[in-house]
């Protein structure tokens, strides 16, 4: 039996396009919150018309991170894009440091 409080867990190919209902189910969001997040720049659909919205897997990951930040740190929607962008930048910098360390070690 599926518990409505737990997110949907399934294997998704990296190039899959997800519709809004899938994002909402996976992150336990209402459609109103998803619309608010799109308007605030928390997540960005590939198409601009609300009926055509499709989201990348990367946007699903971003939505899940946003959900955790709001739940755990009680962040306001307006602060989520900046915090998510900074977290992504930290992740990219860590990746670059690891690559440089490998070059130095070789």
C-alpha positions as CSV (number, residue, x, y, z in Angstrom):
1,X,0.0,0.0,0.0
2,X,1.3,3.5,-0.9
3,X,1.7,6.0,1.9
4,X,0.8,9.6,0.8
5,X,3.5,11.0,3.1
6,X,6.4,9.3,1.4
7,X,7.7,10.4,-2.0
8,X,7.4,8.3,-5.1
9,X,10.6,6.3,-5.7
10,X,11.2,4.9,-9.1
11,X,14.1,4.7,-11.6
12,X,14.1,7.6,-14.1
13,X,16.3,7.9,-17.1
14,X,18.3,11.2,-17.2
15,X,16.7,12.4,-20.4
16,X,13.1,11.8,-19.2
17,X,10.7,14.7,-19.3
18,X,8.4,14.8,-16.3
19,X,5.0,16.3,-16.2
20,X,3.8,18.5,-13.2
21,X,1.8,15.8,-11.6
22,X,4.9,13.5,-11.4
23,X,6.9,16.3,-9.8
24,X,4.1,17.0,-7.3
25,X,3.8,13.3,-6.4
26,X,7.5,12.7,-6.2
27,X,8.0,15.7,-3.9
28,X,4.7,15.6,-2.1
29,X,3.7,19.0,-3.3
30,X,0.4,20.6,-4.2
31,X,0.0,21.9,-7.7
32,X,-0.4,25.4,-6.2
33,X,3.1,25.1,-4.6
34,X,4.6,23.9,-7.8
35,X,3.1,26.9,-9.7
36,X,4.4,29.2,-6.9
37,X,7.9,27.6,-7.2
38,X,7.9,28.1,-11.0
39,X,6.9,31.7,-10.7
40,X,9.6,32.3,-8.0
41,X,12.3,30.5,-10.1
42,X,12.8,27.6,-7.7
43,X,12.3,25.1,-10.6
44,X,12.1,25.8,-14.3
45,X,10.0,23.9,-16.8
46,X,11.2,23.3,-20.3
47,X,8.1,24.8,-21.9
48,X,6.6,28.2,-20.9
49,X,2.9,27.4,-21.2
50,X,1.4,25.9,-18.0
51,X,-0.4,23.1,-20.0
52,X,2.9,22.2,-21.7
53,X,5.2,22.2,-18.7
54,X,7.8,19.4,-18.7
55,X,10.6,19.2,-16.2
56,X,14.0,17.5,-16.5
57,X,15.3,15.0,-14.0
58,X,17.7,17.8,-12.7
59,X,14.6,19.9,-11.9
60,X,13.1,17.0,-10.0
61,X,16.3,16.8,-7.9
62,X,16.1,20.6,-7.4
63,X,12.5,20.4,-6.3
64,X,13.3,17.6,-3.9
65,X,16.1,19.7,-2.4
66,X,13.8,22.7,-2.2
67,X,11.2,20.6,-0.4
68,X,13.8,19.4,2.2
69,X,15.0,23.0,2.7
70,X,11.5,24.3,3.3
71,X,10.6,21.4,5.6
72,X,13.9,21.2,7.6
73,X,14.9,24.9,7.7
74,X,11.6,26.6,7.1
75,X,13.0,28.7,4.3
76,X,10.6,31.0,2.5
77,X,9.9,30.4,-1.2
78,X,11.6,33.6,-2.2
79,X,14.9,32.5,-0.7
80,X,14.9,29.0,-2.2
81,X,16.3,29.9,-5.7
82,X,19.4,31.6,-4.2
83,X,20.0,28.8,-1.6
84,X,19.6,26.1,-4.3
85,X,21.9,28.0,-6.7
86,X,24.6,28.3,-4.0
87,X,24.3,24.6,-3.1
88,X,24.7,23.7,-6.8
89,X,27.8,26.0,-7.1
90,X,29.4,24.4,-4.0
91,X,28.7,21.0,-5.6
92,X,30.3,22.1,-8.9
93,X,33.4,23.5,-7.0
94,X,33.8,20.3,-5.0
95,X,33.8,18.4,-8.3
96,X,36.4,20.7,-9.8
97,X,38.6,20.4,-6.7
98,X,38.4,16.6,-6.9
99,X,39.4,16.7,-10.6
100,X,42.3,19.0,-9.9
101,X,43.5,16.7,-7.0
102,X,43.5,13.8,-9.4
103,X,45.6,15.7,-11.9
104,X,48.1,16.7,-9.2
105,X,48.2,13.1,-7.9
106,X,49.0,11.7,-11.4
